[in-house]
C-alpha cells in the first residue's frame, strides 16, 4: 500500500472526497513528523510508537581505499509495533 492507496481507502471508509481524504492523511503525516522533530514520541495504542534516537558522530572506513573517514552525527527515526498490530499480522 502506498499513500495514494491509503487516501482511496480513507475516502471510501469515511465517505468523503479523495481531496478531503488526502488533506486528512497529509495532516496526520505532517503532525507525526513535527512531533518527532521536536524530539517527542508519537504513540498510537494498538498500532505502534514512532520515536527518535541520536547517533553520535564516529569514524568509519572507506572499503575501497581503507582510508578513515568521519561519519556525521544524525537523528534516526524508529518504529516499534504495538501488540494489536503484531497480533493482527500473526
C-alpha positions in Angstrom: 0.0 0.0 0.0 1.2 3.5 -0.8 0.0 6.9 0.1 -2.4 7.1 -2.9 -4.0 3.7 -1.9 -4.3 5.0 1.7 -6.1 8.1 0.5 -8.5 5.9 -1.5 -9.3 3.7 1.5 -9.8 6.6 3.8 -12.1 8.4 1.3 -14.2 5.2 0.9 -14.3 4.3 4.6 -15.2 7.8 5.8 -17.5 8.6 2.8 -15.6 11.8 1.9 -14.0 13.0 -1.3 -10.5 12.0 -2.2 -9.3 15.6 -1.8 -10.6 15.7 1.8 -9.1 12.3 2.5 -5.7 13.5 1.1 -5.9 16.5 3.3 -6.6 14.3 6.4 -3.8 11.8 5.5 -1.3 14.7 4.9 -2.3 16.3 8.2 -1.6 13.1 10.1 1.8 12.5 8.5 2.8 16.2 8.9 1.9 16.2 12.6 3.7 12.9 13.3 6.8 14.5 11.6 6.5 17.7 13.6 6.2 15.7 16.8 9.3 13.6 16.0 11.2 16.8 15.0 10.6 18.2 18.5 12.1 15.0 20.0 8.7 13.7 21.3 7.2 10.3 20.7 4.1 9.6 18.6 2.3 6.7 20.2 -0.9 5.0 18.8 -2.3 2.4 21.2 -2.7 -0.9 19.4 -0.7 0.3 16.4 2.7 1.3 17.5 5.1 4.1 18.6 7.3 6.3 16.5 10.4 7.7 18.3 13.8 9.2 17.5 17.3 8.4 18.8 20.5 10.2 18.3 23.5 8.5 16.7 26.8 10.1 17.6 29.5 11.1 15.1 32.0 8.3 14.5 34.9 7.2 12.5 34.3 4.8 9.6 36.4 3.2 6.9 36.2 3.6 3.1 36.1 -0.1 2.0 37.6 0.7 -1.4 40.7 2.6 -0.1 40.8 1.7 3.6 41.0 5.4 4.4 39.5 6.5 7.7 36.5 8.9 7.2 34.3 10.9 9.6 30.6 9.9 9.7 28.4 12.8 10.9 26.0 12.5 13.8 22.4 12.1 12.9 18.9 11.5 14.3 17.2 8.2 13.4 13.5 7.5 13.3 12.4 4.3 15.0 9.1 2.4 14.9 8.0 -0.2 17.5 4.9 -2.1 16.5 2.2 -2.4 19.1 0.6 -5.6 20.4 -2.6 -5.1 18.4 -0.7 -4.7 15.1 1.6 -7.6 15.8 -1.3 -9.9 16.8 -3.3 -8.9 13.7 -0.4 -9.8 11.4 0.4 -13.2 13.1 
